[in-house]
């Protein structure tokens, strides 16, 4: 009997705990009609909303130009862009075609006006590539999650029909205005990488906010505006999943590259601490890492002991031990006292050595030429001696031939006289 009472008490305690947490996390009753009307009222972009949007874009552009985070946040607070984006998600969730097309049209109008305003502003205003601008040119997976959870918070606030700090907070978190301004900046300066990356961030934010709104609308079981059969419902959900996947892929790639870059920088930092900062007599005054293609260039300004080229090369080869592949080490350091004199003396020695080597080479070449000439002279001499001997023989032969002829002539004369 006691065991049954204890089991009942345990079940009662479990039910109480479940009831407690259910009460905490329960979304409670939703005023569907009122929340739908509130969202629809914020979808339209005309009159005051257009001028508020233009002012918001100009403020955001000024903030980016000044590299002022506070000014950019102020621009996001007054931006009315969230209205049609949440309206698009609501329209998809309740299958309201009219609301869907109206939201898409107003998002397009707002985007074009914002781009045109930012383009004109940056076209007539000199602007450098400040960090606030560059931050919108590298969208990552983290930005996707920010937009998604921001969209959930926004539609929950709309479902509860409350106008608290939720909507301004969502506007700041999702940061719709800065990407539009950065895209306008890219158009103004002709930098297409900036334009496409910032535009991608803006489109990704819009899609993820709308998808979050769709999910919340389905979870809260909003009444459907029109009947949709199971086939079309599944088809719509598959389409949403495909769009989210396509939009997510570039952000995943960007995020992966960012992680690899951070990991590379951490390895470089470890290399600097263990190999250079601990080097006897070395003091690092400045350090920066440059990325050129696949090569990470570590540039250091140092004081203290002077590092020779061989020392720097040895340190550079050690970067591989810290898994810093394709790394290059560049060091700027003051020249030691008397370095110029030593350098001049070294140059003189090198020049004298080079002149000596050239002279020795020339002398060696001259000796070869002399030997060659001697050989040619000897050949000519031998040839001349042979020619002299042959000439003497010819002369002797000629002389002997002459004597024979003379003797024949004398004999002939004598014989005639004798007769």
DAHUWO-V559445 format. One record per residue. N is the residue number from 1. OMEGA is omega in whole degrees, -180 to 180 (999 if undefined). NEAR is the number of other ideal C-beta (glycine too) atoms within 8 Angstrom. D_CENTER is the distance of its C-alpha to the mean C-alpha in Angstrom with 2 decimals. Layout:
N&OMEGA&NEAR&D_CENTER  N&OMEGA&NEAR&D_CENTER
This chain:
1&179&4&73.81  2&-180&5&71.78  3&179&6&68.97  4&179&7&68.79  5&180&8&68.61  6&179&8&65.74  7&178&8&63.80  8&179&8&64.41  9&179&8&63.19  10&178&8&60.01  11&179&8&59.34  12&178&8&60.07  13&178&8&57.63  14&179&8&54.87  15&179&8&55.60  16&178&8&55.53  17&178&8&52.13  18&-180&8&50.80  19&-180&8&52.39  20&-178&8&50.93  21&176&8&47.31  22&178&8&47.91  23&-180&7&49.12  24&-173&6&46.05  25&180&6&43.46  26&179&6&45.60  27&175&7&44.29  28&180&4&47.89  29&-179&3&49.42  30&175&10&47.23  31&-173&7&48.66  32&-175&8&47.20  33&-178&6&48.88  34&-179&8&47.97  35&178&13&44.30  36&179&11&43.94  37&179&8&45.62  38&180&10&43.41  39&180&13&40.20  40&-179&9&41.68  41&-178&7&42.65  42&-176&12&39.04  43&-173&13&37.74  44&176&9&39.18  45&176&12&37.31  46&179&5&39.95  47&-176&5&41.88  48&-178&5&40.90  49&179&11&37.78  50&-179&10&36.30  51&175&8&37.04  52&178&11&35.75  53&180&15&32.46  54&178&10&32.27  55&179&9&33.05  56&179&14&30.42  57&-180&18&27.72  58&178&10&28.98  59&179&12&29.07  60&179&18&25.52  61&176&16&24.38  62&179&10&26.42  63&177&16&24.97  64&179&16&21.38  65&-180&10&22.69  66&-175&7&24.47  67&-178&7&21.68  68&179&9&24.52  69&-178&7&23.95  70&-180&7&27.71  71&178&12&27.98  72&178&14&25.21  73&177&10&27.08  74&178&10&30.27  75&180&14&28.91  76&-180&15&27.93  77&-177&9&31.43  78&-178&10&33.26  79&178&14&31.12  80&-174&12&33.26  81&-176&13&30.46  82&-175&14&31.16  83&-179&14&34.57  84&179&15&33.88  85&175&16&31.01  86&178&17&33.43  87&177&16&36.11  88&178&16&34.17  89&178&18&33.96  90&180&17&37.63  91&178&15&38.66  92&-177&14&37.03  93&-178&12&38.60  94&178&13&42.10  95&177&11&41.86  96&-176&10&42.58  97&-178&8&41.56  98&179&7&42.56  99&179&15&40.40  100&-177&11&37.41  101&178&8&37.67  102&179&13&38.45  103&180&14&35.38  104&180&10&33.09  105&-178&8&34.76  106&174&14&34.37  107&178&13&30.70  108&179&8&30.18  109&-179&9&32.35  110&-179&13&30.66  111&-179&10&27.14  112&179&8&28.31  113&180&12&30.19  114&179&15&27.33  115&-179&12&24.89  116&180&9&27.66  117&180&13&28.47  118&179&18&24.94  119&-180&11&24.58  120&-179&8&27.90  121&-176&13&27.19  122&178&15&23.94  123&-177&7&25.54  124&-178&5&28.39  125&177&8&26.70  126&-176&3&24.58  127&174&11&21.42  128&-180&4&18.61  129&-177&5&15.13  130&-178&10&16.49  131&180&6&15.05  132&177&13&17.13  133&-176&13&15.45  134&-179&9&11.80  135&-179&8&12.87  136&180&15&13.80  137&-180&12&10.60  138&-180&9&9.16  139&-178&14&12.31  140&179&10&13.15  141&179&10&16.41  142&177&7&17.84  143&179&12&17.95  144&180&14&19.81  145&178&8&22.36  146&179&11&22.86  147&-178&14&23.75  148&-179&12&25.96  149&174&10&27.96  150&177&13&28.16  151&177&19&29.68  152&179&12&32.16  153&-179&12&33.25  154&-178&16&33.66  155&175&15&35.86  156&177&11&37.85  157&179&13&38.65  158&180&12&39.69  159&-180&11&41.83  160&-180&8&43.54  161&179&8&44.18  162&178&6&43.07  163&-180&4&41.46  164&-180&6&40.34  165&-179&5&37.12  166&-177&11&35.45  167&176&11&34.44  168&179&8&33.03  169&177&9&31.17  170&179&14&29.66  171&179&13&28.69  172&-175&10&26.86  173&-177&10&25.19  174&172&13&23.97  175&-180&11&22.78  176&-175&15&23.45  177&-178&15&23.84  178&177&14&20.59  179&178&15&18.45  180&179&16&21.19  181&179&15&21.21  182&176&14&17.47  183&176&15&17.97  184&176&18&20.94  185&178&17&19.06  186&176&16&16.59  187&-176&12&19.79  188&-177&11&21.53  189&179&9&19.11  190&178&6&18.18  191&-174&8&14.45  192&176&7&14.28  193&178&8&10.71  194&-177&14&12.05  195&-176&11&15.28  196&180&9&14.40  197&179&12&12.09  198&178&16&14.81  199&177&10&17.51  200&179&10&16.34  201&-180&12&16.50  202&-180&13&19.93  203&179&9&21.25  204&178&14&20.23  205&-180&14&22.07  206&-178&12&25.05  207&-177&11&25.38  208&175&14&25.17  209&180&18&27.66  210&179&14&29.96  211&177&14&29.76  212&178&17&30.63  213&179&19&33.51  214&-178&12&34.75  215&-179&9&34.85  216&179&14&36.77  217&179&14&39.16  218&180&9&39.93  219&-179&6&40.45  220&176&9&42.75  221&175&5&44.63  222&178&12&44.67  223&-178&6&47.42  224&180&8&46.31  225&178&7&46.92  226&-178&7&47.80  227&176&5&48.67  228&-179&8&46.12  229&-175&6&47.25  230&-179&5&45.60  231&-179&6&44.07  232&179&8&42.29  233&178&9&41.27  234&179&8&39.63  235&179&8&38.05  236&-180&10&36.55  237&177&8&35.20  238&177&8&33.68  239&178&8&32.04  240&180&11&30.57  241&179&8&29.27  242&180&8&27.66  243&180&10&25.97  244&180&11&24.66  245&-179&8&23.34  246&-179&7&21.57  247&-175&13&20.03  248&-173&10&19.01  249&179&8&17.19  250&-179&9&13.86  251&177&14&14.00  252&178&9&14.79  253&178&8&11.83  254&-178&12&9.48  255&178&11&11.88  256&177&8&12.01  257&179&8&8.38  258&178&10&9.14  259&179&8&12.40  260&179&8&11.34  261&179&9&9.26  262&178&8&12.44  263&178&8&14.66  264&179&10&13.30  265&177&9&13.82  266&179&8&17.23  267&178&11&18.20  268&179&15&17.43  269&177&8&19.50  270&178&9&22.24  271&-179&14&22.29  272&-177&13&22.72  273&-173&9&25.45  274&-174&8&27.40  275&-174&11&27.15  276&-180&12&26.77  277&179&9&27.97  278&180&6&31.01  279&-176&8&31.66  280&175&4&35.15  281&-178&6&35.29  282&177&12&31.52  283&-179&7&30.26  284&180&11&26.58  285&179&6&26.32  286&-177&6&22.59  287&175&9&19.45  288&-179&5&15.71  289&178&10&12.72  290&179&7&10.20  291&178&8&7.23  292&-175&5&8.08  293&178&4&7.42  294&-176&3&9.21  295&175&9&11.02  296&-178&12&11.22  297&177&11&13.46  298&-179&14&15.94  299&-178&11&17.89  300&168&13&21.23  301&-176&11&24.16  302&173&13&27.34  303&179&8&31.07  304&-178&6&34.09  305&-179&7&34.68  306&179&7&33.43  307&176&10&31.24  308&-179&6&32.06  309&180&5&29.70  310&178&6&31.05  311&180&8&30.37  312&180&11&26.72  313&178&8&26.39  314&178&8&28.12  315&-180&12&25.80  316&179&10&22.73  317&180&7&24.39  318&-180&10&24.89  319&180&13&21.20  320&179&9&21.61  321&179&5&24.36  322&179&12&21.96  323&174&6&19.70  324&-177&11&17.05  325&-177&5&16.47  326&180&6&15.09  327&178&13&15.68  328&-177&9&17.07  329&176&10&19.40  330&-177&8&20.24  331&173&10&23.25  332&-177&7&24.94  333&178&9&28.56  334&180&4&31.86  335&180&6&34.31  336&179&6&37.39  337&-179&3&40.86  338&-178&6&42.56  339&-178&9&39.38  340&180&7&40.15  341&179&7&43.69  342&-180&8&42.58  343&178&8&40.02  344&179&8&42.76  345&179&8&45.18  346&178&8&42.71  347&178&8&42.07  348&180&8&45.84  349&179&8&46.41  350&-179&8&43.79  351&179&8&45.35  352&179&8&48.88  353&180&8&47.92  354&178&8&46.33  355&179&8&49.44  356&180&8&51.72  357&178&8&49.92  358&179&8&50.08  359&179&8&53.78  360&179&8&54.60  361&179&8&52.95  362&178&8&54.90  363&179&8&58.17  364&178&8&57.57  365&179&8&57.08  366&178&8&60.29  367&178&8&62.22  368&179&8&61.17  369&179&8&62.29  370&179&8&65.63  371&179&8&66.28  372&179&8&65.55  373&177&8&67.97  374&-180&8&70.61  375&179&8&70.34  376&179&8&70.77  377&180&8&73.75  378&178&8&75.35  379&179&8&75.02  380&-180&8&76.55  381&178&8&79.31  382&180&8&80.19  383&179&8&80.22  384&179&8&82.54  385&179&8&84.91  386&180&8&85.22  387&-180&8&85.94  388&-180&8&88.66  389&180&8&90.43  390&180&8&90.46  391&179&8&91.81  392&180&8&94.61  393&180&8&95.62  394&179&8&95.79  395&-180&8&97.88  396&179&8&100.27  397&180&8&100.57  398&179&8&101.26  399&-179&8&103.87  400&178&8&105.57  401&180&8&105.55  402&-179&8&107.12  403&180&8&109.96  404&-180&8&110.85  405&-179&8&111.17  406&180&8&113.26  407&180&8&115.58  408&-180&8&116.04  409&-180&8&116.93  410&-179&8&119.46  411&-179&8&121.08  412&-180&8&121.40  413&-178&8&123.04  414&-178&8&125.42  415&179&8&126.53  416&180&7&127.32  417&-178&6&129.37  418&179&5&131.24  419&999&4&132.46
